[in-house]
Amino acid sequence: MEYLTTIEMSKEWGISPRRIALLCEQHRVDGVIKKGKTWLIPYNALKPEDARKNHSRRGGLEC
């Protein structure tokens, strides 16, 4: 399996390498491996949804 670093994945996902490292630490990215201080992320890993966004308002009834 091919892996990318946080820096390489930041270019793919459009977010900072530090944010990706935090997502890895929080176990929000599937299949990651930590080698020393470096997170290795599968090249086909999906970007987790932003938990800060409130998705409950989408598709709801509006008055």
Buried (B, 14 or more C-beta within 10 A) or exposed (E): EEBBBBEBBBEEBEBEBEEBBEBBEEEBBEEBEEEEEEBBBBEEBEBBEEEEEEEEEEEEEEE
